[in-house]
């Protein structure tokens, strides 16, 4: 067994005796070992982040941009190693892992560009006599140390979203990766150091839950950026105190297909959006609503395409759907499938699992209160429901505690405008599945899906504070 990976505290690599085994989800075999930060390490991390912020807040924009471009180059140089790591620790297929690395490069490059675009505003104040002769100057300043808590499903790119935006904003950053997938984050920390991030300003600390919560509570942290489950996210917001908090908490995305849509195209995009990454994506298609005139046609085509998906070893090039992150995750998801069947739902494809391997599943005859519709299943599972009127489809899609993204297939401009106005989601994707995302665009939800927005430009706004100076010449 190789020596365990150390963790990074203010640019210093450390080890200790509390060691986590990182396992390949497909076989359960240990593919790496990682030392976990302890209580003293976390205190040192917080102190270093505070010291590091005194350096980063004074870094000029061109220097922050140069560091990020250097980091993007390093990620590109180590792309094969990073992709292999993501396959092994997250269980992603090779194609998805390689795509994540490419997206990570783009995310950091966008962050590098946005570092130079943090501008201000001159505000005339002579709206009334009291303001005559005065000028307001609005400018954004770095906020402070950022605590970035990342999930397992995009272990590199989501870490880049948080780390890249923090560096661009002039903040120090502490990265706490998911316990299932810490190795790629540790590699990112190593590359960030090599790219020129001030040592005091960067830490990557896999740790136990109680220590992560300690950092969330600590007054030295200015901003907490969390991506993960709703239960954990809202809990962290409750203990964070006065500090800013950004939450991306997932959803149970709806896709509406109206009768004027290109049905084969829509079905193809739904299959891709529902079953890639074994359905473990916050904006994965979960609820499909089909206009009744095309219901039978679209459903038959959907079932055929789902049954044709190859499930198995993510290392094999022909695999479409790899394992879920763990057998426990698969069992939790398929308990919801069993509940639906017991209450009258029918399985048209899949419905079974073998350990962490979940067979892509299509359910019909579900009801809105069933867990497969009401909660986030986060698995390769979709429900399919007919609707008669477009207003009914909107109501069904909105009947959710979540509101991250939705998809709509139609060529009618009036329906598109209606959906944009009435669907309570952070993003509406027209003539594609809900799963579409561009990394430079604003990303986030409403209702139980969270607060705040990611995408470097928008995250930088969260990680900076605007101040106004009133100047009397």
N, C-alpha and C positions, 0 to 999 in steps of 0.2 A: 504494500500500500504506500502510495506517495505521501510526502509530508503534506499536512493540511495547509490550505491557503490562509495567509494572515489577513487582517483587516486594516483599514487605513484610518488613522487618527491624526488630523492636522498634518498630513504629508508624511507621517511616520508609520511604517508597517509594524504591526504587533501580532503576537500570538498568545494564546493561553490554553488551558486544559479543557475548556468547555467547547466541545467540537460537535459540529453538525454534519451528518452524512447527507450528501446530495445524491438523489437516486434518479436513474433513468426511468421515466414513468412506464415505458412499455414492458420492461422486464423486472423492475424493482431493484436492479443491481446498483451498487454504489459507484458513481462515476467521479466523485470528488469529495473532499472533506474540507470544511471551512470552520475556522475558529470564530467563536462568537464573542463580541465585546462584552465586558463585564461592567459593573457599577463604576469602578474607578475610571475605566476607559471612556464611559459615557460622560462623566464629569469633565474629563480632559477634552473630549470632543466638543462639548458646549463651550468650554473656555477658549479653545482654539478657534471655534467659529466666530466668537466675539472678537478675538484678536485679528482673525483673518478679514473680518468686515472692515476693520480700520484701514486695511490695505486696499481691498477691492473697491471700496467706495470712492477711492481717489484715482483708480485706474482710468486713464482717458479712454474714450470710446474706440479709438483706433487700436489700442492695445488689447482691449477685450475682444474686439473683432479678430485680430491677428491670432490670439490664443485659440479661439473657436475654430478658425479655418485650419490651424495646425492640428487641432483635435480631430476634425473631419478627415484630414489626410491620414492620420494614424488609424482611425477606424477603417478607412478604405484599405490601408496596407495590411491590416489584420483581419480582413473580411472573412476569409476561409476559416480561420481559427474561431472567430466569433460565431459564425453560422454553425459550425460543428458543436460548439458549446451550447447554443440554443437548442439544437436538435436533442442533445443528450439531457439537458437539465429541464427543458420544458416539454419534450416529446413532440415538438413540431415536425412536420414534414420538411425535407430539405429545401423544397421550393419556398415554403413560407419563411423558413429561417433565413435564407439568402435574401428574400425580399425585405425582411425586417432590418437586416444590416444595411441594405441600400437606403431604406427609409431613415435609419438612424443618421447616416451621412447627410442626407438632405435636411433633416431636422436641425443638426448642428450648423450646417451652412446657412440655413434660414436664420438661425439665432445669431450667427456672425453678422449677417446683413442688418438685422434689426438692432444690433448693438449700436450701429451708427445712426439710427433713425429715432432715437429717443429725443424728441424735440419739445419745444415749449410754445407759448403763445404770448403775444403782446395784447393787452386788453385795455381799450380806451375806457376811462372812468368818468368822462364828462357827460354822462347821461343826465346829470342834474347839476345844479350850481355848486353843490358841495364837492363834486369831483373835478371841477375845473383845474386844469394845470397838472393833474396827476395822471400817472400811467401805471397800469398793473402789469406785472411780469409773472407768468405762470411757467414753472419748470418742474420736471420730475427728478426726484433724487432716489438713490438706492434705499431700500426699506430696512434691510438688516439680514441676519442669518436666516436661511431658508432650510426647513426640514422637509425633505422629499421622501415620501413613503410610496414604494412602487409595487405593483402586482406581478404575478407569475406569467400572465398570458402574453405580455410584450416586454420581457425583462430588460431588453436593451433600449428599444426605441422610446418607451415611456420614461425610462431613466434619462435619456437624452433630452426629452421634452422639458423635464424639470431642471436638470443640471444645466443644459444649454441656456435656458431662459434666465436662470439665476446668475450665471456668469455674465451674460449679456447685460443684465440689469445693474451689475456692480455689487452683487450680494455674495457672501460666502454661502456654502452649501454643505449640508449633511445628507447623504443618501443612505436610506435604510431600505435595502432590497427585500423582496419576499423570501421567506425561508426556503421555499422550494427551488428558487432560481437565483442564488446570490453570486454565482461565479462570473457571469457576464458583467454584472455591476462592478465587481472588484476589478475586472479587466478595464472597464471604463474609467474607474478611478486612477488606475495606473497610467492610462493614456492621458488623462486630464493633467496629471502631474508632469508628464513628459512634454505636454503641449505648452506648459508655462503657467498653469493656474498656480497662484501663490500657495505654497505648501500649507500655511496655516488655514487657508480658506477652503480646503477640500477634505472631507472625511467620508468613508464608506464603511458603515458599521452594521453588519448583520448582528442581531441581538434578540433577546427574549422580549415577549410582549410587554412586560412590566417596565422594562427599560425604555422601550419605544414610547410608552405612555409618559414616562418621566420627561423625555425630551419634549413631547407635546405640551406638557404643563409648564415647562421652564420658561421664565420670563425673558431669557436671552434669545429665544427663538422669536423672530418677527413674523414669519409666515410658515404655515403648514400646508403643504400640497400633498393630498392623499388621493390615490386611485385604488379602489377595492370595493369591498362589500358594503351595502348600506348600513348594516348593523354596526360595523366597526367605524365607518366614516362619521355617522351622526354621533356616536359615542365620543369620538375624538374631538369633534366640534364642541361637545358639551363640557369637555375638561380643558379646553385650550385657553380659557380665560379671554383676555382682551385682544389677543393677537389675531391677525387675519388668517382665515382658513379657506382653502379651495378644495372642493370635493368633487370627484368624478366617480359615481357610484353605480353605474350600469343601468340596465333597463330590460324590458321585454318587448323589443321593437316590433311594431306592426308594419305590414306591407299591404297596401290596397292595390288590387288589379281590377281595373274597370274593363268593360266589354270592348271598348275601342282600342285597347292596348295591343301591342304585338305579343301575343300569348307565348309562343315558343321562346322569344327573347326574355320575357319577364320570368318565365319558369327557370330558365338557365341562370339568370342573375339571382333568383331566390335560392336556388340550390347552392350556388357558390357562397352566397351571403349567410346561409343558415348552417352550413356544415364544414366550412373551412375552419382550421384550428379546433376541430371537434366541437364547434359551437361555443367555444370559450372566448367570446369577444363581447364587449359591452354593448355593441350595436348589432350583434348577430340577429338575423331574422328569427323571430320566435312565433309570432302570430301572423297568419296569412289570411286575408279577407278577399274572396273572389266574387265578382259580380255573378249573379245566378245564371245569366245567359251563357257564360263561359265556364261555369263551375265544373261540370263533368269533364270537359275537354282538358282544362288546365290541371285538374286534379289527377287525371290519368297520366298526363305527361309528367307531372311532378313525381308521382310515385315511381314511374318507370326510371326516371333519371336518378332518383334516390337509391333505388335498388341496385343500380349499376355502379355505385360508388365502391371503390376498393378500400377496405378497412384493414389496418395491420401495422406492421413495423414502419415507423416514420423514416427509417434510414433507407428503405427501398424506394426506388424512383417511381414505381407505379402506384404507390399508396396515396389515396385521396384524403383519408381520414385516419389520423393516428390516435394514440391513447389520450384520454383525459389526464389531468395532472396527477391523479391518484385514484386508487380503487374506491376510497372513501367518497371522493367527489362524484364518481360515477354512480355509486350506490345512492347517494343523496338525491341526485337528479332523477334516477329511475324509480325511486320511491314515489316521486310525483307522477310519473307515468302510470305506475300501478294504481295509485289513488284515482287517477282519471278513468282508467279502465273499469275499476270497481264501481264507479259512479256512472257508467254508461258510455264512455268514449270507446272508439274502435281504432285498432292499430292497423294501418294499411301498409306500413313498411317498418322494419326494425322491431323495436319494442324490447330488445334483449341486450345484454351486455356480457362480456367475458372479462372479469377483473376490471381493469381500467379501460378496456376497449368497449365503447358503446356503439352499437349498430345504429346508423342514422335512422331516425324514427319520424313517421308521419302519423298524426292523430286527427280524426274527425269526430264529429258529434260531441265536442267538448262544450262546456259552458263557461261563461266569464268568471265564475267564482272558483273554478278548479285551479289548483296550484300551477298547472302547466300553462295557464293563461294569466293568473293573478300575480305570480312571483317571477323572478328571474331564474330560469332553469339552468342556464349557463352550461349547456350540453347540446349535442347534435339532435335536437328535438324541435319539431314545428307542429303547430296546430293549424288546421285549415277549416275555415268557416265561410258559408255563402252569405251574401247580403243582397237585398232587393233594391234599395235606393242608396244613392251616394251619401245622403245625410245619415243613414243607418251605419254606413261604413265608418264615417267620421266619429260617430258616437261610440262604436265598438272600439276603435283605435284609441280613443280618449279614455275609455273605461279601464284605467290603469293608475297605479300609484306612481308610475315612472313616466318620464318624458325626455328621453335622450335624443333619439333620432327615429324617423319613420321613412318608409318608402312609398311612392305612389307611381303607378303605371297608368297613364292616360294621355291623350293628345288634346283634350278639351281645356282651353285656357281658362274657362270659367271655373271648372272643377279644380284646376291647379290653384287659382287664386283663392277659392273657397277653402281648400285644404291648408294653404299657407296661413290664412287668417284664423282658422278654427282649430287646427291640430295643436295641442299643447306639448310641443317638443322643442328641443334646442336646435334641431336641424331637420329639414325636410329634403329628401332626395327624390327628384322627379325623374321618372323613367329609368330608375335603377333601384337596387335594394338599399335598405337602411344602412348597410355595412360600408358604404363608400365613405372614405375620409381622405382629405389632403392635409398634410402635416402643417402647412403654413396657415390654414384657415382656423377660425374660431371653433372650438369644440367643447361642448358641455351641455348640460340638460337643465330641466326644470322639475318641479315637484320632488319626488324621492330620488331623482337621478343626480342631485347634487347642486352645488353653487359654484360660480366662477367659470372661467373659460381657459382652456389650454390652446395651443398654437402660439409660437414664440412671441409674436407681437402682443397678443392678448394676455399671455401669462406675464410678460414684462410689465404691463400695466398693473397687474395684481402685485407684483414684486417690487414696485416703486411707489413712492408717495408724491403727490402733487402739492407744491407750496406756491403761495402767491406773495410777491413783494410789491408793495405800493411805493412808487417813486415820485417824489416832488422835486423837479429840477430846480 
